[in-house]
Amino acid sequence: MSDKDRSVFHTPQGWANKCDGNQQVTSYHETQRQAHDAAHQNLANQGGGELKVMGLDGQIRQKDTIAPAKDPRNTPG
């Protein structure tokens, strides 16, 4: 895990975009898609990293590696 990695998750304030390791949320959004897009843009601007998207149940439902970071696994997909 890099200090640039980000997570998207649901809160009472809406969908949160947060840098892993930080206590404060970067931004709140009305939809998961908006939070995902904001986190993706943040990572792209910071040189890449891992993006985790959690569902309403708090379980990771999607993981993306944003370039130019290296994918942590060697398998395609």
C-alpha positions as CSV (number, residue, x, y, z in Angstrom):
1,M,0.0,0.0,0.0
2,S,1.3,3.4,-1.0
3,D,0.7,6.6,0.9
4,K,-1.0,7.8,-2.3
5,D,-3.6,5.1,-2.4
6,R,-7.3,6.1,-2.1
7,S,-10.6,4.7,-1.0
8,V,-14.2,5.4,-1.9
9,F,-16.8,4.5,0.7
10,H,-20.3,5.6,1.9
11,T,-20.8,7.8,4.9
12,P,-23.8,9.7,6.3
13,Q,-22.5,12.8,4.4
14,G,-22.5,10.9,1.1
15,W,-19.8,9.0,-0.9
16,A,-16.3,9.9,0.4
17,N,-13.1,10.1,-1.5
18,K,-10.2,9.7,1.0
19,C,-6.5,9.3,0.8
20,D,-5.5,6.1,2.7
21,G,-3.5,7.0,5.9
22,N,-5.2,10.4,6.2
23,Q,-7.9,11.0,8.9
24,Q,-9.7,13.7,6.9
25,V,-11.8,12.9,3.8
26,T,-10.7,14.8,0.6
27,S,-14.3,15.2,-0.7
28,Y,-17.9,14.1,-0.4
29,H,-20.1,13.3,-3.4
30,E,-23.8,12.5,-4.1
31,T,-23.0,9.3,-6.0
32,Q,-20.4,6.6,-5.9
33,R,-19.5,7.3,-9.5
34,Q,-18.7,10.9,-8.7
35,A,-16.5,9.9,-5.8
36,H,-14.8,7.3,-7.9
37,D,-14.1,9.8,-10.7
38,A,-12.7,12.4,-8.2
39,A,-10.5,9.8,-6.6
40,H,-9.3,8.6,-10.0
41,Q,-8.4,12.1,-11.0
42,N,-6.6,12.8,-7.7
43,L,-4.5,9.6,-8.2
44,A,-3.7,10.5,-11.8
45,N,-2.6,14.0,-10.7
46,Q,-0.4,12.5,-7.9
47,G,1.4,10.0,-10.1
48,G,-0.8,7.0,-9.7
49,G,-1.7,4.5,-7.0
50,E,-4.3,2.0,-6.0
51,L,-8.0,2.9,-5.9
52,K,-10.4,0.8,-3.7
53,V,-14.1,1.2,-4.0
54,M,-16.3,-0.1,-1.2
55,G,-20.0,-1.0,-1.4
56,L,-22.7,0.0,1.0
57,D,-21.8,-3.1,3.1
58,G,-18.2,-1.8,3.5
59,Q,-16.7,-4.7,1.5
60,I,-14.2,-3.9,-1.3
61,R,-16.1,-4.4,-4.5
62,Q,-13.5,-3.0,-6.9
63,K,-9.8,-2.3,-7.0
64,D,-8.0,-0.3,-9.8
65,T,-4.4,0.6,-10.3
66,I,-4.1,4.1,-11.7
67,A,-1.1,4.6,-14.0
68,P,1.8,5.1,-13.7
69,A,1.7,2.9,-10.6
70,K,2.6,-0.7,-11.0
71,D,-0.2,-3.3,-10.7
72,P,0.5,-5.2,-7.5
73,R,-0.3,-8.6,-9.1
74,N,1.2,-10.2,-12.2
75,T,-2.0,-11.6,-13.6
76,P,-4.0,-9.7,-16.3
77,G,-7.4,-8.3,-15.4
